């Protein structure tokens, strides 16, 4: 039994005449009569009474037609759903991100994606860079935003592009001696109690701070470790010490704190968007389209990386 058999039966019931139904379907009457007879044989019941006044559904036919109409509606809906899914208008997207990405660029990106793709189901997970990389490699995430390029086993299978650049800034309590200063020198930081991100969670940042302050710096070994930038700012506000973090912290001012530039200017690892080179799901492609629209320079780098991945995959090793 095929969908066309259901359409034939419904059209015949509507027109109550083989000739008129055949005309509506654009086929000859004999093939229609044969298809209906074949359908009745397959169902095992007479679906239509053929009378001089016309062709009318039997009780069995009425029951069959009710289900047939629902089945065709479901088939049509399935086609619509499939097309929407293929365009990335439905589905699921699992995103892992570090907290600082909520300052920039995630608010604009997620807001636009939500407006354009309201039926895509989000699964959002705040997590440190090393954890999101592992989850991405394991197939537990579709896309991740972290600090620095992913490292570790399987990271070479990921496509990664920078989506934000940062440099080091310091945050202190408004009662701290550095409050009111436009900048603080790195040598001064070595003599201060510091608040930093976890080296285990954010290895790229930890590596940068060790290079800046010294591998065996007492200030680093005795530093208070914070989970994210909001905790760094909060602890600094409490007078625990000098918080060190990315310049995107400037977008999250808090009463009772003061931000200082660190001199000399010290670049931090880029904010990086990563996803599996093997994952080309429509929902992910739709998300990348929003990234392109919101961040044109990122879009160019993304297209370059994807083109490189496609070319590499298509070219057999020599």
C-alpha positions as CSV (number, residue, x, y, z in Angstrom):
1,X,0.0,0.0,0.0
2,X,1.4,3.4,-1.0
3,X,0.4,7.0,-0.3
4,X,-1.0,7.3,-3.8
5,X,-3.5,4.5,-3.0
6,X,-4.8,6.6,-0.1
7,X,-5.0,9.7,-2.3
8,X,-7.0,7.7,-4.9
9,X,-9.5,6.4,-2.3
10,X,-10.0,9.9,-0.8
11,X,-10.5,11.5,-4.2
12,X,-13.0,8.8,-5.2
13,X,-14.9,9.4,-2.0
14,X,-14.9,13.1,-2.7
15,X,-16.2,12.9,-6.3
16,X,-18.4,9.8,-5.9
17,X,-17.6,8.8,-9.5
18,X,-14.7,7.0,-11.1
19,X,-14.6,9.2,-14.2
20,X,-14.7,12.5,-12.2
21,X,-12.1,11.2,-9.7
22,X,-9.8,10.0,-12.5
23,X,-10.0,13.5,-14.1
24,X,-9.2,15.2,-10.8
25,X,-6.2,12.9,-10.4
26,X,-5.1,13.3,-14.0
27,X,-5.2,9.6,-14.8
28,X,-7.5,7.4,-16.9
29,X,-10.5,5.7,-15.4
30,X,-9.4,2.1,-15.9
31,X,-6.1,2.4,-14.0
32,X,-8.0,4.1,-11.1
33,X,-10.6,1.3,-11.0
34,X,-7.8,-1.3,-10.9
35,X,-5.9,0.6,-8.2
36,X,-9.0,0.8,-6.0
37,X,-9.7,-2.9,-6.6
38,X,-6.1,-3.8,-5.7
39,X,-6.5,-1.7,-2.5
40,X,-9.7,-3.4,-1.5
41,X,-8.0,-6.8,-2.1
42,X,-5.0,-5.8,0.1
43,X,-7.3,-4.4,2.9
44,X,-9.5,-7.5,2.7
45,X,-12.8,-5.6,2.6
46,X,-15.0,-3.8,0.1
47,X,-14.3,-0.1,0.6
48,X,-16.8,1.3,-2.0
49,X,-20.3,0.5,-3.1
50,X,-20.7,0.9,-6.9
51,X,-24.3,2.0,-7.6
52,X,-26.2,3.7,-10.5
53,X,-26.2,6.9,-8.4
54,X,-22.5,6.9,-7.9
55,X,-19.7,5.4,-5.8
56,X,-20.0,5.6,-2.1
57,X,-17.8,4.4,0.9
58,X,-19.0,1.3,2.7
59,X,-18.8,1.2,6.5
60,X,-15.3,-0.4,6.1
61,X,-14.5,2.3,3.6
62,X,-15.5,5.2,5.9
63,X,-13.3,3.7,8.7
64,X,-10.4,3.3,6.2
65,X,-10.8,6.8,4.8
66,X,-10.6,8.4,8.3
67,X,-7.3,6.8,8.9
68,X,-6.1,7.4,5.4
69,X,-6.7,11.1,5.7
70,X,-4.7,11.2,9.0
71,X,-1.9,9.2,7.4
72,X,-1.6,11.6,4.5
73,X,-1.7,14.6,6.9
74,X,1.1,13.0,8.8
75,X,3.1,12.3,5.6
76,X,2.7,16.0,4.6
77,X,3.7,17.1,8.1
78,X,6.7,14.8,8.0
79,X,7.9,16.4,4.8
80,X,7.5,19.9,6.3
81,X,9.4,18.8,9.5
82,X,12.1,17.2,7.4
83,X,12.6,20.4,5.3
84,X,12.6,22.6,8.5
85,X,15.2,20.3,10.1
86,X,17.3,20.3,7.0
87,X,17.3,24.1,7.1
88,X,18.3,24.1,10.8
89,X,15.0,25.5,11.9
90,X,14.4,22.7,14.4
91,X,16.6,20.2,16.2
92,X,19.0,20.5,19.1
93,X,22.2,22.4,19.8
94,X,24.4,21.7,22.7
95,X,26.7,24.6,23.7
96,X,29.5,24.6,26.3
97,X,30.9,28.0,27.2
98,X,33.1,29.8,29.8
99,X,31.4,32.5,31.9
100,X,33.2,35.4,30.3
101,X,31.6,34.5,26.9
102,X,28.3,35.7,28.4
103,X,29.7,39.2,28.4
104,X,30.7,39.1,24.7
105,X,29.7,37.8,22.2
106,X,27.1,35.3,23.4
107,X,24.3,37.8,24.3
108,X,24.0,39.1,20.8
109,X,24.6,35.7,19.1
110,X,22.2,33.8,21.3
111,X,19.6,36.5,21.1
112,X,19.7,36.6,17.3
113,X,19.7,32.8,17.0
114,X,16.7,32.6,19.3
115,X,14.7,35.1,17.3
116,X,15.6,33.4,14.0
117,X,15.4,29.8,15.1
118,X,12.9,29.7,17.9
119,X,12.2,26.0,17.5
120,X,15.8,24.9,17.9
121,X,16.2,23.4,21.4
122,X,19.2,24.8,23.3
123,X,21.2,22.8,25.8
124,X,23.5,25.4,27.5
125,X,26.4,24.3,29.8
126,X,28.7,26.7,31.6
127,X,32.0,24.9,31.9
128,X,35.8,25.4,31.9
129,X,37.7,25.2,28.7
130,X,39.4,21.8,29.3
131,X,36.0,20.2,30.2
132,X,34.2,21.6,27.2
133,X,37.0,20.4,24.9
134,X,36.7,16.9,26.4
135,X,32.9,17.0,26.0
136,X,33.3,18.2,22.4
137,X,35.7,15.4,21.5
138,X,33.4,12.8,23.2
139,X,30.4,14.0,21.2
140,X,28.6,15.4,24.3
141,X,28.6,19.0,22.9
142,X,28.0,20.4,19.4
143,X,30.0,23.6,19.9
144,X,32.2,25.0,22.6
145,X,33.6,28.5,23.5
146,X,36.7,28.5,25.6
147,X,40.0,30.2,26.1
148,X,42.8,29.3,23.8
149,X,42.9,26.6,21.2
150,X,41.7,23.2,22.4
151,X,44.4,20.8,23.6
152,X,44.6,17.2,24.4
153,X,43.6,13.9,22.7
154,X,41.2,14.4,19.8
155,X,41.7,18.2,19.7
156,X,43.2,17.9,16.2
157,X,39.8,16.8,14.9
158,X,38.2,20.1,15.9
159,X,37.7,23.2,13.8
160,X,38.6,26.3,15.9
161,X,38.4,30.0,15.2
162,X,39.1,33.0,17.4
163,X,36.0,35.0,18.2
164,X,37.4,37.5,20.7
165,X,40.7,39.0,21.8
166,X,41.6,40.0,25.3
167,X,44.4,41.4,27.3
168,X,45.1,41.3,31.1
169,X,43.4,43.7,33.4
170,X,43.4,43.9,37.2
171,X,40.4,44.5,39.5
172,X,40.6,45.7,43.1
173,X,38.3,46.9,45.8
174,X,37.5,50.6,45.8
175,X,39.4,50.8,49.1
176,X,42.6,49.2,47.7
177,X,45.7,51.4,47.2
178,X,45.5,50.8,43.4
179,X,41.9,52.1,43.2
180,X,41.8,55.3,41.1
181,X,44.9,54.4,39.2
182,X,44.6,53.9,35.4
183,X,47.2,51.2,35.4
184,X,49.4,48.9,37.5
185,X,52.8,47.6,36.5
186,X,53.4,43.8,36.4
187,X,56.2,44.2,38.9
188,X,53.7,45.5,41.5
189,X,51.5,42.5,41.0
190,X,54.3,40.2,42.2
191,X,54.0,41.7,45.7
192,X,50.2,41.5,45.9
193,X,47.8,38.7,47.0
194,X,46.3,37.6,43.7
195,X,43.0,36.1,42.6
196,X,43.2,34.0,39.4
197,X,41.4,31.4,37.4
198,X,42.1,27.7,38.1
199,X,45.1,26.5,36.2
200,X,43.4,23.1,35.9
201,X,40.3,24.5,34.3
202,X,42.0,27.2,32.2
203,X,45.5,26.0,31.4
204,X,46.1,28.5,28.6
205,X,45.5,31.4,31.1
206,X,47.6,29.7,33.7
207,X,50.5,29.3,31.2
208,X,50.3,33.0,30.3
209,X,50.3,34.1,33.9
210,X,53.4,31.9,34.7
211,X,55.2,33.4,31.7
212,X,54.3,36.9,32.9
213,X,55.0,36.6,36.7
214,X,57.5,33.8,36.7
215,X,57.1,30.0,36.8
216,X,57.8,29.8,40.5
217,X,56.2,33.1,41.5
218,X,55.2,33.2,45.2
219,X,52.3,35.5,44.2
220,X,50.9,32.7,41.9
221,X,51.6,29.8,44.2
222,X,49.7,31.6,47.0
223,X,47.0,33.0,44.8
224,X,43.3,32.6,45.6
225,X,41.7,30.4,42.8
226,X,38.4,31.4,41.5
227,X,36.0,29.5,39.2
228,X,35.1,32.3,36.8
229,X,35.5,36.0,36.2
230,X,32.4,36.9,38.3
231,X,34.0,35.2,41.3
232,X,37.3,37.0,40.6
233,X,35.4,40.4,40.6
234,X,33.4,39.4,43.7
235,X,36.4,38.4,45.7
236,X,38.3,41.5,44.7
237,X,35.3,43.6,45.9
238,X,35.6,41.8,49.2
239,X,39.2,43.0,49.5
240,X,40.7,39.5,49.2
241,X,43.4,40.7,46.7
242,X,44.0,41.8,43.2
243,X,42.0,40.0,40.7
244,X,43.5,39.2,37.3
245,X,41.4,38.4,34.3
246,X,40.5,39.3,30.7
247,X,39.6,42.8,29.6
248,X,36.1,41.6,28.8
249,X,35.6,41.9,32.6
250,X,35.3,45.7,31.9
251,X,31.8,44.9,30.6
252,X,30.7,43.7,34.0
253,X,31.3,46.7,36.4
254,X,30.4,46.2,40.0
255,X,29.9,48.7,42.7
256,X,32.9,48.9,45.1
257,X,35.5,47.8,42.5
258,X,38.1,49.5,40.3
259,X,39.7,48.2,37.1
260,X,43.3,48.9,36.1
261,X,45.2,48.2,33.0
262,X,48.2,46.0,33.5
263,X,51.4,47.4,32.0
264,X,53.1,46.4,29.9
265,X,50.0,45.4,27.9
266,X,49.7,41.6,28.2
267,X,47.7,39.7,25.6
268,X,45.6,36.7,26.9
269,X,44.5,33.6,25.0
270,X,41.8,34.3,22.4
271,X,38.2,33.4,23.0
272,X,37.9,30.4,20.7
273,X,34.8,28.8,19.1
274,X,35.3,25.1,18.4
275,X,33.3,22.2,16.9
276,X,33.9,18.8,15.4
277,X,35.1,18.8,11.8
278,X,32.8,15.8,11.3
279,X,29.7,17.5,12.6
280,X,27.8,19.4,9.9
281,X,24.3,19.2,11.4
282,X,21.8,21.8,10.1
283,X,21.4,23.3,13.6
284,X,25.1,23.8,13.9
285,X,25.3,25.3,10.4
286,X,22.5,27.7,11.3
287,X,24.4,28.7,14.5
288,X,27.6,29.3,12.4
289,X,25.6,31.5,10.0
290,X,24.6,33.7,12.9
291,X,28.2,33.9,14.0
292,X,29.1,35.0,10.4
293,X,26.3,37.6,10.4
294,X,27.2,39.0,13.9
295,X,31.0,38.8,13.5
296,X,32.0,39.2,9.8
297,X,35.8,38.9,10.5
298,X,35.1,35.7,12.4
299,X,33.0,34.5,9.5
300,X,35.9,35.0,7.0
301,X,38.2,33.0,9.3
302,X,35.5,30.3,9.7
303,X,35.0,29.9,6.0
304,X,38.7,29.7,5.5
305,X,39.0,26.9,8.1
306,X,36.0,25.0,6.8
307,X,37.4,25.3,3.2
308,X,40.7,23.9,4.4
309,X,39.0,21.1,6.3
310,X,36.9,20.2,3.2
311,X,39.9,20.3,0.9
312,X,42.1,18.2,3.2
313,X,39.3,15.6,3.5
314,X,38.9,15.4,-0.2
315,X,42.6,15.1,-1.0
316,X,44.0,11.7,-0.5
317,X,47.4,11.5,1.3
318,X,50.4,11.3,-1.0
